Amino acid sequence: MSFPIAPEHSVSLGMGRAVKKDAVVVKVTTEGGLVGWGESHHGKAHTAVAQLVNTTLRQLVVGMDASDVVGVWDRIYWKQLASHGVGAGCAIAMSGIDLALWDLRGKAVGWPLYKLLGGARRPVKAYAGGVSLGFQDPSALVDEALPHIAAGYRAIKLRVGDSPARDLARVEAVRRAVGESIAILVDANTGYTLDDARRVMPGLQALGVDWLEEPFPAHDHASYAAARHYAAVPLAAGENHFTRHEFERVIADGAISILQPDVSKAGGLTEVLRIAAMASARKLPIHPHTCMTGLNMAASIHLLAALDNGGYFEGDVSRNNLYRDRMVSAPPFQVDRDGHVLPLEAPGIGLDVDEDFLAAHPAIEGPGYV
């Protein structure tokens, strides 16, 4: 599905200006009538991802035991991923199926997902993020950032990848406005060259920035290895790495110390649990990337409440996100005065989906960023 973004709500960032929001929602129904909901990331190819779910992957898994999430994952792996590579398309598509199966498992036993995963309803620290806080005049950026601090967030993520000088000016303005007690994170959305990173990272370190996210494309391992020596600012990535097989190299390389797998991209909750276990062995934290809809957001909080190495939840503070505010039956999260969120208590992910909303927002073809 899709909806256009009004010009006054459009955000410019390292990969362009956002003009619409796309989403792929996966519905799985058992013979007994239980319904599970999941989200596959749109992958900038939402209709193609949905088609893959509805054809090849559907034919592979229909008829299997819905509680056998590992078996379903393995069947897709051996029939698709193993022989044709860990490509984005299949990993993203299967993620929505996997998440829907976990939703079903929780509903079948009447437990919220965090409890099914072995966690507790513990507070999870959150930062103000999502597709927001983009390229704009420093004073306007401060005006946008301060209400999130007032709402309770103790950490905030700014968009960089414009130019080193303009990026540092924005970060410096926000640092002056929020003080030293608020954590500042920055995300370049793959917008930097190595020279950009060399010029900007010492300044980010001086401003107390806690991480620089995706300065380069996910496959550019050499640039990450070089940039780690430019300053003490940790490098973050993972939203565009797929399955534990790609994360194995990321962890072994040692250049990226902030890992950000997405349950709607990396292969589903089943696979992100495996990635988190691998990271835990190296004492690396998991700060999951979140996607478009409330399903992913709520599921990510359940995950974090069940990990020994869980980090921040990415609180989506983008304006007018209908997938967060209208598609699902309740708010997927609420930040408290200390900057924390709690997992939902209802069974499974904890949200119902308004199918009339889905029908009323058909897919819009074309790029989401220009």
Phi, psi and chi 1 to 4 in degrees:
 res  aa     phi    psi   chi1   chi2   chi3   chi4
   1 MET       -  169.8   76.5 -158.2   81.2      -
   2 SER  -153.0  159.3  -54.4      -      -      -
   3 PHE  -149.4  143.7   67.3   87.1      -      -
   4 PRO   -72.9  151.9   26.1  -32.8      -      -
   5 ILE   -98.2  125.3  -61.1  175.2      -      -
   6 ALA   -62.7  143.8      -      -      -      -
   7 PRO   -52.3  -36.5  -27.1   35.0      -      -
   8 GLU   -70.7  -14.8   63.2  -90.9   23.2      -
   9 HIS  -106.4   -0.7  -65.4  149.3      -      -
  10 SER   -71.7  141.2 -179.0      -      -      -
  11 VAL  -119.4  134.6  174.5      -      -      -
  12 SER  -100.2  134.9  -67.4      -      -      -
  13 LEU  -147.8 -170.5   52.6  157.6      -      -
  14 GLY   -59.0  -24.9      -      -      -      -
  15 MET  -104.6    8.9   54.8 -170.5  169.2      -
  16 GLY   126.1 -169.6      -      -      -      -
  17 ARG  -100.2  128.4 -179.0  173.3   60.6   84.2
  18 ALA   -72.2  129.2      -      -      -      -
  19 VAL  -119.0  -15.4  -65.6      -      -      -
  20 LYS  -157.3  162.3   66.7 -174.8  173.7   88.3
  21 LYS  -115.7  123.2  -73.9 -175.1 -178.8  -71.4
  22 ASP  -106.2  154.7  -60.9  -38.6      -      -
  23 ALA  -154.1  154.2      -      -      -      -
  24 VAL  -126.9  117.1  178.6      -      -      -
  25 VAL  -110.0  132.9  171.0      -      -      -
  26 VAL  -110.1  129.3  178.4      -      -      -
  27 LYS  -113.7  125.9  178.6 -176.9 -179.9 -178.0
  28 VAL  -119.3  128.1  175.3      -      -      -
  29 THR  -119.0  132.8  -54.2      -      -      -
  30 THR   -88.7  164.7   67.7      -      -      -
  31 GLU   -58.8  -29.8  -75.4 -174.0  -16.2      -
  32 GLY   -80.4   -3.8      -      -      -      -
  33 GLY    98.7   -1.8      -      -      -      -
  34 LEU   -70.9  144.0  -79.4  178.5      -      -
  35 VAL  -120.2  130.9  172.0      -      -      -
  36 GLY  -118.3  144.9      -      -      -      -
  37 TRP  -118.2  137.3  -66.1   98.7      -      -
  38 GLY  -139.6  171.7      -      -      -      -
  39 GLU  -129.4  128.3  176.4 -175.8  -14.2      -
  40 SER   -98.9  134.5  -67.0      -      -      -
  41 HIS   -58.9  148.1 -170.0  -91.5      -      -
  42 HIS   -67.0  -25.2   57.3   76.8      -      -
  43 GLY    59.8   21.4      -      -      -      -
  44 LYS    55.9   22.9  -66.7 -172.0  178.0  179.2
  45 ALA  -156.0   55.6      -      -      -      -
  46 HIS   -61.4  -39.6   55.8  -41.0      -      -
  47 THR   -69.9  -33.8   54.2      -      -      -
  48 ALA   -68.8  -42.1      -      -      -      -
  49 VAL   -61.0  -45.9  170.7      -      -      -
  50 ALA   -61.9  -39.9      -      -      -      -
  51 GLN   -63.5  -38.2 -178.5   74.0   -6.5      -
  52 LEU   -65.3  -41.5 -179.4   53.3      -      -
  53 VAL   -60.9  -45.5  173.4      -      -      -
  54 ASN   -77.0  -13.2  -72.9  -25.0      -      -
  55 THR  -116.4  -89.6   56.0      -      -      -
  56 THR   -56.4  -53.2  -58.1      -      -      -
  57 LEU   -68.6  -38.1  -59.1 -169.5      -      -
  58 ARG   -57.6  -46.6 -179.7 -175.6 -175.6  -81.8
  59 GLN   -66.6  -28.3  -68.5  178.8   31.6      -
  60 LEU   -72.7  -33.2  -74.7  175.1      -      -
  61 VAL  -110.2  -21.2  -55.1      -      -      -
  62 VAL   -61.2  132.2  165.8      -      -      -
  63 GLY   102.2  -13.3      -      -      -      -
  64 MET   -81.3  164.6  -64.7 -175.3   70.5      -
  65 ASP   -70.1  121.9 -176.5  -15.1      -      -
  66 ALA   -66.4  -20.0      -      -      -      -
  67 SER   -83.1  -10.1   66.9      -      -      -
  68 ASP   -89.8   69.2 -175.5   14.3      -      -
  69 VAL   -66.0  -35.8  -67.4      -      -      -
  70 VAL   -68.1  -40.7  171.9      -      -      -
  71 GLY   -64.1  -41.5      -      -      -      -
  72 VAL   -63.8  -44.6  169.7      -      -      -
  73 TRP   -59.1  -46.5 -156.0   98.5      -      -
  74 ASP   -65.6  -36.4  -78.7   -7.7      -      -
  75 ARG   -62.8  -44.3 -179.5  166.2  175.1   78.2
  76 ILE   -65.5  -39.0  -64.4  173.5      -      -
  77 TYR   -59.4  -51.5  174.1   77.5      -      -
  78 TRP   -73.0  -29.3  -72.7  110.1      -      -
  79 LYS   -87.3  -19.7  -63.5  -63.0 -176.9 -178.0
  80 GLN  -127.7  -63.8  -69.7  -69.7  119.5      -
  81 LEU   -68.3  -42.8  -71.9  175.9      -      -
  82 ALA   -63.0  -38.1      -      -      -      -
  83 SER   -93.6  -18.6   60.9      -      -      -
  84 HIS  -124.3   15.4  -73.5   75.3      -      -
  85 GLY    86.5  154.3      -      -      -      -
  86 VAL   -80.1   70.2 -176.1      -      -      -
  87 GLY   -81.1  157.2      -      -      -      -
  88 ALA   -60.9  -41.0      -      -      -      -
  89 GLY   -57.4  -54.5      -      -      -      -
  90 CYS   -68.9  -42.4 -175.6      -      -      -
  91 ALA   -60.2  -42.1      -      -      -      -
  92 ILE   -67.3  -46.7  -70.7  172.3      -      -
  93 ALA   -61.8  -45.1      -      -      -      -
  94 MET   -68.5  -23.2   69.8 -169.0  -64.7      -
  95 SER   -61.3  -40.8  -63.7      -      -      -
  96 GLY   -66.7  -38.3      -      -      -      -
  97 ILE   -63.7  -47.4  -63.7  172.9      -      -
  98 ASP   -59.7  -43.7 -177.1   84.0      -      -
  99 LEU   -65.3  -37.9 -163.6   54.3      -      -
 100 ALA   -64.5  -36.1      -      -      -      -
 101 LEU   -67.5  -37.1  -66.4  179.4      -      -
 102 TRP   -66.3  -38.1  -82.7   98.5      -      -
 103 ASP   -60.1  -43.1 -172.5   37.0      -      -
 104 LEU   -61.4  -43.4  -82.4  171.2      -      -
 105 ARG   -59.8  -43.9  -65.5 -177.8   87.6 -156.5
 106 GLY   -64.0  -40.6      -      -      -      -
 107 LYS   -67.3  -35.1  -69.7  173.0  177.9  174.8
 108 ALA   -64.4  -35.3      -      -      -      -
 109 VAL  -103.5   -4.1  -59.8      -      -      -
 110 GLY    77.8   20.7      -      -      -      -
 111 TRP  -110.5  143.8  -81.4   10.0      -      -
 112 PRO   -66.4  156.3   23.5  -31.7      -      -
 113 LEU   -60.2  -39.5 -164.9   53.2      -      -
 114 TYR   -59.3  -36.3   73.6   82.7      -      -
 115 LYS   -72.0  -38.4 -171.8  175.1  -69.2 -171.7
 116 LEU   -62.5  -31.5 -160.2   64.1      -      -
 117 LEU   -84.8   -1.3  -63.3  173.2      -      -
 118 GLY    90.0   16.7      -      -      -      -
 119 GLY   -99.9 -167.9      -      -      -      -
 120 ALA  -138.0  164.0      -      -      -      -
 121 ARG   -80.7   66.7 -160.8  164.2 -169.4  -99.8
 122 ARG   -97.3  152.3   58.4  175.7   61.6   93.0
 123 PRO   -64.9  140.2  -19.2   31.5      -      -
 124 VAL  -118.3  125.9  172.5      -      -      -
 125 LYS   -70.3  146.0   61.4 -178.6 -178.9  178.1
 126 ALA  -130.3  152.7      -      -      -      -
 127 TYR  -121.0  153.7   69.3   82.3      -      -
 128 ALA   -79.9  115.2      -      -      -      -
 129 GLY  -145.0 -129.7      -      -      -      -
 130 GLY    72.8 -170.6      -      -      -      -
 131 VAL   -82.2   84.8 -178.2      -      -      -
 132 SER  -155.4  177.1   61.4      -      -      -
 133 LEU    52.9   56.9  -59.7  161.8      -      -
 134 GLY   -96.1 -152.7      -      -      -      -
 135 PHE   -77.4  112.6  -59.4  165.1      -      -
 136 GLN  -158.9  174.4   51.8 -167.4  -68.5      -
 137 ASP   -57.7  137.8  179.2   79.4      -      -
 138 PRO   -52.6  -40.4  -29.7   36.9      -      -
 139 SER   -66.7  -37.3   61.9      -      -      -
 140 ALA   -68.1  -36.4      -      -      -      -
 141 LEU   -65.3  -41.5 -177.9   60.6      -      -
 142 VAL   -61.0  -43.1  167.9      -      -      -
 143 ASP   -61.5  -33.8  -70.8  -16.9      -      -
 144 GLU   -76.7  -34.1 -175.7  179.7  -13.5      -
 145 ALA   -75.8  -39.3      -      -      -      -
 146 LEU   -60.2  -38.8  -71.9  177.5      -      -
 147 PRO   -61.1  -29.4  -26.3   36.3      -      -
 148 HIS   -69.9  -36.2  -58.3  -49.0      -      -
 149 ILE   -66.2  -41.6  -54.6  -56.1      -      -
 150 ALA   -63.9  -29.9      -      -      -      -
 151 ALA   -74.6  -13.2      -      -      -      -
 152 GLY   128.3  -17.7      -      -      -      -
 153 TYR   -61.3  134.7  -73.9  101.2      -      -
 154 ARG  -106.3    7.2  -53.6  -92.5   67.3   84.4
 155 ALA  -149.0  150.1      -      -      -      -
 156 ILE  -146.8  143.7 -167.2  163.6      -      -
 157 LYS  -114.2  126.2 -172.9  165.7   80.8  176.3
 158 LEU  -104.9  150.8  -50.8  177.5      -      -
 159 ARG   -89.0  128.5  -59.8  -69.6  171.5  169.8
 160 VAL  -123.6 -171.5  -64.8      -      -      -
 161 GLY   102.4    8.4      -      -      -      -
 162 ASP   -82.0  -76.5 -178.7    7.9      -      -
 163 SER  -150.3  152.2   76.8      -      -      -
 164 PRO   -53.7  -44.0  -30.7   37.5      -      -
 165 ALA   -65.6  -47.5      -      -      -      -
 166 ARG   -68.7  -36.5  -71.2 -169.9  -69.1  -90.0
 167 ASP   -63.0  -46.9  -69.6  -20.8      -      -
 168 LEU   -65.2  -34.0  -72.1  173.2      -      -
 169 ALA   -63.8  -41.0      -      -      -      -
 170 ARG   -67.2  -46.2  -66.5 -173.4 -174.7  100.5
 171 VAL   -62.8  -41.4  176.3      -      -      -
 172 GLU   -62.8  -40.6 -176.7  177.8    9.1      -
 173 ALA   -63.5  -42.8      -      -      -      -
 174 VAL   -68.2  -40.4  173.1      -      -      -
 175 ARG   -60.1  -43.7  172.8   56.9   78.0 -159.1
 176 ARG   -61.2  -37.2  -73.7 -161.1  -53.1  -93.4
 177 ALA   -75.2  -37.2      -      -      -      -
 178 VAL   -97.7  -13.7  -56.9      -      -      -
 179 GLY    82.8 -177.1      -      -      -      -
 180 GLU   -84.0  -15.8  -61.4  -62.1  -37.7      -
 181 SER   -82.1  -13.0   63.8      -      -      -
 182 ILE   -95.1  129.6  -59.9  -60.4      -      -
 183 ALA   -75.2  133.5      -      -      -      -
 184 ILE  -113.8  128.1  -65.0  179.4      -      -
 185 LEU  -116.6  153.3  -37.2  166.5      -      -
 186 VAL  -133.8  148.6  -60.9      -      -      -
 187 ASP  -132.2  119.6 -175.2   -6.7      -      -
 188 ALA   -92.0   -7.4      -      -      -      -
 189 ASN    48.3   43.7  -65.9  107.6      -      -
 190 THR    65.3   21.9   73.8      -      -      -
 191 GLY   -88.7   -1.4      -      -      -      -
 192 TYR  -100.6  149.5  -80.7  154.0      -      -
 193 THR   -91.9  171.8   63.8      -      -      -
 194 LEU   -61.0  -39.4  -99.2  179.9      -      -
 195 ASP   -64.7  -39.1 -175.1   58.6      -      -
 196 ASP   -58.9  -47.2  -69.6  -26.4      -      -
 197 ALA   -62.6  -39.7      -      -      -      -
 198 ARG   -62.4  -36.1 -174.2 -177.0  -65.1  108.8
 199 ARG   -79.6  -33.0  -67.7  163.2   59.4 -163.3
 200 VAL   -93.8  -29.5   79.5      -      -      -
 201 MET   -65.7  -39.7  -72.9  178.4   66.2      -
 202 PRO   -60.3  -36.9  -26.7   37.1      -      -
 203 GLY   -66.9  -39.9      -      -      -      -
 204 LEU   -62.9  -39.2  -65.1  177.6      -      -
 205 GLN   -62.6  -43.9  178.7 -179.1  -22.3      -
 206 ALA   -63.1  -28.5      -      -      -      -
 207 LEU   -88.7    4.2  -69.2  166.6      -      -
 208 GLY    73.1   31.2      -      -      -      -
 209 VAL   -74.0  134.5  168.6      -      -      -
 210 ASP   -84.3  -24.1  -77.8    7.1      -      -
 211 TRP  -162.5  154.6   77.2   52.1      -      -
 212 LEU  -112.1  114.5  168.6   58.4      -      -
 213 GLU   -96.3  135.2 -176.7  174.5  -25.9      -
 214 GLU    40.0   60.3  -80.7 -155.2  -40.0      -
 215 PRO   -65.8  -27.6   23.0  -32.8      -      -
 216 PHE  -130.1  164.8  -41.2  111.8      -      -
 217 PRO   -58.1  155.8  -25.7   35.1      -      -
 218 ALA   -59.9  -33.1      -      -      -      -
 219 HIS   -82.6   -5.9   58.9  -96.9      -      -
 220 ASP   -86.4   66.9 -167.8   -4.2      -      -
 221 HIS   -61.7  -35.5  -59.5  -78.5      -      -
 222 ALA   -64.0  -40.2      -      -      -      -
 223 SER   -67.5  -40.3  -68.8      -      -      -
 224 TYR   -61.0  -42.0  -79.8   99.3      -      -
 225 ALA   -63.0  -38.4      -      -      -      -
 226 ALA   -71.8  -44.5      -      -      -      -
 227 ALA   -68.4  -23.8      -      -      -      -
 228 ARG   -59.9  -20.4   67.0  179.6  -65.7 -158.8
 229 HIS   -94.0   -1.8  -58.1  -66.3      -      -
 230 TYR   -78.9  -24.8  -65.5  161.8      -      -
 231 ALA  -169.0  175.9      -      -      -      -
 232 ALA   -88.1    5.3      -      -      -      -
 233 VAL   -70.5  122.7  179.0      -      -      -
 234 PRO   -63.9  145.4  -20.6   32.1      -      -
 235 LEU   -94.8  136.9  -62.3  176.4      -      -
 236 ALA  -120.3  144.1      -      -      -      -
 237 ALA  -170.4  172.6      -      -      -      -
 238 GLY   139.7  -20.3      -      -      -      -
 239 GLU   -66.7  -20.3   67.6  177.7  -88.7      -
 240 ASN  -115.9   25.1  -69.9  -53.0      -      -
 241 HIS  -108.9  140.2  -69.0   90.6      -      -
 242 PHE  -120.0  129.7  -55.3  101.6      -      -
 243 THR    64.8  165.3   80.1      -      -      -
 244 ARG   -63.8  -22.2   64.8 -168.9 -176.9  -83.8
 245 HIS   -69.0  -36.0  -54.5  -66.2      -      -
 246 GLU   -76.9  -37.3  -70.9 -165.4  -11.3      -
 247 PHE   -67.4  -25.8  -84.7   89.7      -      -
 248 GLU   -58.4  -43.5 -178.5 -179.5   24.7      -
 249 ARG   -68.6  -42.2  174.3  171.3 -180.0  175.0
 250 VAL   -56.8  -45.3  170.2      -      -      -
 251 ILE   -67.5  -42.6  -67.3  170.4      -      -
 252 ALA   -66.3  -37.2      -      -      -      -
 253 ASP   -62.9  -37.2  -76.7   -7.4      -      -
 254 GLY    79.9    2.5      -      -      -      -
 255 ALA   -80.7  -33.4      -      -      -      -
 256 ILE  -102.0  117.4  -62.9  166.3      -      -
 257 SER  -109.6   -5.9   56.9      -      -      -
 258 ILE  -113.9  110.4  -56.6  -66.6      -      -
 259 LEU  -100.1  132.3  -59.0 -179.0      -      -
 260 GLN  -130.7   57.8  -59.9  171.5  -55.7      -
 261 PRO   -65.5  153.5   26.4  -34.8      -      -
 262 ASP  -117.5  128.0 -172.9  -40.0      -      -
 263 VAL   -66.8  -14.7  -64.1      -      -      -
 264 SER   -99.9    6.1  -63.8      -      -      -
 265 LYS  -132.7  -41.2  -61.0 -180.0   83.4  171.1
 266 ALA   -78.7   -3.9      -      -      -      -
 267 GLY   123.9   11.3      -      -      -      -
 268 GLY    94.1  178.6      -      -      -      -
 269 LEU   -62.8  -38.4 -175.7   57.0      -      -
 270 THR   -54.5  -45.4  -60.7      -      -      -
 271 GLU   -77.4  -35.5 -167.5   70.9  -14.3      -
 272 VAL   -66.7  -32.4  172.9      -      -      -
 273 LEU   -61.6  -39.0  -71.5  168.7      -      -
 274 ARG   -67.1  -42.3  -66.1  162.8  172.1  163.5
 275 ILE   -62.3  -42.6  -66.9  164.2      -      -
 276 ALA   -62.9  -38.1      -      -      -      -
 277 ALA   -66.5  -41.3      -      -      -      -
 278 MET   -60.6  -43.2  -68.2  166.1   57.6      -
 279 ALA   -66.3  -37.3      -      -      -      -
 280 SER   -60.9  -35.0  178.0      -      -      -
 281 ALA   -63.7  -25.5      -      -      -      -
 282 ARG  -102.8    9.4  -62.3  -72.0 -170.9   96.4
 283 LYS    57.9   40.1  -65.4 -177.0  169.7   56.6
 284 LEU  -103.6  138.5  -64.7  174.3      -      -
 285 PRO   -83.2  155.1   30.5  -34.9      -      -
 286 ILE  -109.3  119.0  -62.4  -67.8      -      -
 287 HIS  -121.2   85.7  -56.3  -90.3      -      -
 288 PRO   -61.7  139.5   18.4  -27.9      -      -
 289 HIS   -74.2  139.9  173.1  -99.3      -      -
 290 THR  -111.0  160.8   57.4      -      -      -
 291 CYS  -110.2 -146.4  -68.6      -      -      -
 292 MET   -80.6  -42.2  -75.2  -67.9  107.4      -
 293 THR  -106.3  165.6   86.1      -      -      -
 294 GLY   -63.1  -21.7      -      -      -      -
 295 LEU   -62.8  -49.9  -65.0  169.4      -      -
 296 ASN   -64.3  -41.2  175.2  -74.9      -      -
 297 MET   -61.2  -49.6  -62.6  169.2 -166.0      -
 298 ALA   -64.8  -41.1      -      -      -      -
 299 ALA   -63.6  -36.6      -      -      -      -
 300 SER   -65.5  -35.5  -64.1      -      -      -
 301 ILE   -69.5  -41.8  -60.8  172.2      -      -
 302 HIS   -55.5  -45.9  -74.1  -65.8      -      -
 303 LEU   -58.7  -49.4  167.8   71.2      -      -
 304 LEU   -62.8  -32.9  -74.4  164.9      -      -
 305 ALA   -71.7   -8.7      -      -      -      -
 306 ALA  -115.3    3.3      -      -      -      -
 307 LEU  -102.2  146.5  -65.6 -178.5      -      -
 308 ASP   -82.3  -17.2   69.3  -47.6      -      -
 309 ASN  -120.4   30.1   56.4  -23.6      -      -
 310 GLY   -72.3  142.1      -      -      -      -
 311 GLY  -115.1 -128.3      -      -      -      -
 312 TYR   -79.5  148.7  -81.0  114.5      -      -
 313 PHE   -92.6  134.7  166.2   67.5      -      -
 314 GLU   -84.7  100.1 -178.5  175.3    4.3      -
 315 GLY   -76.6  116.8      -      -      -      -
 316 ASP   -74.2  112.1  174.8   39.1      -      -
 317 VAL  -112.0   18.9  -64.0      -      -      -
 318 SER   -63.7  152.8   61.5      -      -      -
 319 ARG   -81.6  136.9  -61.3  173.6 -176.6  173.8
 320 ASN    57.6   45.5 -162.6   40.2      -      -
 321 ASN   -86.1  100.3 -177.4   -6.6      -      -
 322 LEU   -65.4  -28.8  -55.5 -178.2      -      -
 323 TYR   -69.3  -24.5  -56.7  135.9      -      -
 324 ARG   -89.0  -37.6  176.2 -163.9   62.7 -151.4
 325 ASP   -98.9  -26.3  -58.7  -27.2      -      -
 326 ARG  -125.9  -25.1  -71.3  179.1   47.6 -165.0
 327 MET   -72.1  -32.9 -169.8 -166.7   85.1      -
 328 VAL  -107.2  162.5  -70.5      -      -      -
 329 SER   -76.5  -15.7   55.8      -      -      -
 330 ALA  -153.2  162.5      -      -      -      -
 331 PRO   -59.7  131.6  -23.2   33.9      -      -
 332 PRO   -70.4  -19.5   22.8  -32.2      -      -
 333 PHE  -161.2  158.5   66.6   91.4      -      -
 334 GLN  -140.3  126.7  -68.3 -179.3  -41.3      -
 335 VAL   -85.3  139.0   65.4      -      -      -
 336 ASP   -95.1 -178.4   66.9   18.3      -      -
 337 ARG   -67.8  -15.5  -59.1  -58.4  -57.6  174.8
 338 ASP  -100.1    8.9  -63.6  -42.8      -      -
 339 GLY    78.6   27.7      -      -      -      -
 340 HIS  -117.3  157.4  -67.4   90.0      -      -
 341 VAL  -125.3  162.2  -65.2      -      -      -
 342 LEU  -123.8  147.8  -70.7  169.0      -      -
 343 PRO   -68.4  152.0   24.3  -32.4      -      -
 344 LEU   -69.2  155.3  -60.3  177.2      -      -
 345 GLU   -97.7  -19.1  -75.6  -82.0   54.8      -
 346 ALA   -67.9  157.7      -      -      -      -
 347 PRO   -59.1  150.0  -26.7   35.9      -      -
 348 GLY    68.9 -142.8      -      -      -      -
 349 ILE   -64.5  -30.2  -67.3  174.3      -      -
 350 GLY   102.3   11.2      -      -      -      -
 351 LEU  -133.3  143.4  -64.5  169.7      -      -
 352 ASP   -98.2  159.0  -69.0  -37.9      -      -
 353 VAL  -114.9  135.7  170.7      -      -      -
 354 ASP   -82.6  103.9 -177.6  -13.5      -      -
 355 GLU   -72.5  -22.2  -63.8 -167.3   55.3      -
 356 ASP   -66.3  -37.3  -70.1  -24.9      -      -
 357 PHE   -62.3  -43.7  175.1   91.5      -      -
 358 LEU   -58.4  -46.4  -54.5 -174.4      -      -
 359 ALA   -65.5  -29.0      -      -      -      -
 360 ALA   -82.9   -3.0      -      -      -      -
 361 HIS  -130.8   68.1  -66.7   83.8      -      -
 362 PRO   -64.5  161.2   25.7  -35.1      -      -
 363 ALA   -63.2  139.7      -      -      -      -
 364 ILE  -108.2  120.3  -59.2  169.9      -      -
 365 GLU   -73.7  158.9  -63.5  -73.5    3.6      -
 366 GLY   110.2  169.7      -      -      -      -
 367 PRO   -68.9  145.1   24.7  -33.6      -      -
 368 GLY   -85.9  -15.6      -      -      -      -
 369 TYR  -128.8  137.3  -66.3   87.3      -      -
 370 VAL  -126.4      -  -62.3      -      -      -
